[in-house]
Amino acid sequence: MRPSDRMENITCIPGTPFNAVVINATILKMINAPVAPLDYPAWDIALKVLFYIVAMLTDIIGNSIVLLIIALNKKMRTTTNVLILNLAVSDLMVASFCMWVHLGNKVTDNWPFGSFMCKFNAFTQVMSLTASVLTLTVISVERLIAVAYPFRQHWSPTVSAIIVVCTWIAAIATASPHLFVRKQYEIRWKDRTDTYCAESWRYYYKDTACNRWQPGKFVYYLVEGIVMYFVPVTIMIVAYAVIAIKLLIRGTPGSHANSSSNQERSKKKVTKMLAVVLVAFISCWTPQQILLLYEVFYNPVQTDVYTAIRYAALFVAYCNSALNPILYGGFNENFRKGFHEAFTCILIQKRNRIGA
């Protein structure tokens, strides 16, 4: 019997772990790397650096101003704005812990940030995304209640703060597996050393034909992608659709619910602003989430075109964090006034210190 015939007759037990053959590191040190390192053109690196610097600065400055406005202006500490503050904190984490790491990894085509950032970067990205999704979901429900029952007492800022804590607990729980499955790997060749950060989910035999799969990875990304993203997004879309219908009915001439009060107009403006924020969020993050699930289910070939698409999708997702403060200021007069008052207060304090 030929060796190939013996291999064809091998059967595997489904559900049993697959133990990979580990190549001796000493052997690898004796040979050159089989693939040359990627050499990015100078213009490509310059554009990536420029785009990321603009996005990071806009994110950090814009969201810091949002936090400052709500902190310095007591009138701005409403139920909705407490939730917006939580969204700003989540957006700040993206610029502080995710953007520059992604840029450095892509520019160098290596992982230069060490084992800790390998784990913490992925953890922070998933945590901030989950916190944003849950916060936007809570905001949509709060807006629906405010519009559907305009004369009832709504959540207090204290209740909103409790909800915020719960969203972060859920976000940390969702992201925590990355602290265990993310690992830094190093391959020492004769001519260079390759370092990369990757997930280390355990392989198991899927069937008697010895096909392998990673059930832990499959279940985790199914929960993260569908349960923690697409289900909340669906809830938000339905909530704002109901809000839009109620506002149209309320604005119909002759309707008993029609009101021209300043409070009613203010609620409509806030709801429109938050609806725009939701549309921007879905537009920016959905391509990244679809590609992530596509990779888990189909494991596509990593061509240059596909790699470029993945890079662009993640960059657009990151840009959402920089876009939110612009939307707050562009669609909400209270934030524009709060911005002016906050900086006026800072200037007065500086003048008093100089005068003293």
Buried (B, 14 or more C-beta within 10 A) or exposed (E): EEEEEEEEEEEBEBEEEBEEEEEEEEEBEEEEBEEEEEEBEEEEBEEBEEBBEEBBEBBBEBBBBBBBBBEBBEEBEBBBBBBBBBBBBBBBBBBBBBBBBBBBBBBBEBBEBEBEBBBBBBBBBBBBBBBBBBBBBBBBBBBBBBBEEBEEEBBEBEEBBEBBEEBBEBBBEBBEBBEEBBEBEEBEBEEEEBBBBEBEBEBBBBEEEBEEBBEBBEEBBBEBBEEBBBEBBEBBBEBBEBBBEBBEEBBEEEEEEEBEEEEBEEBBBBBBBBBBBBBBBBEBBBBBBBBBBEBBEEEEEEEEEBEEEBEEBBBBBBBBBBBBBEBBBEBBEBBBBBBEBBBEEEEEEEEEEEEE
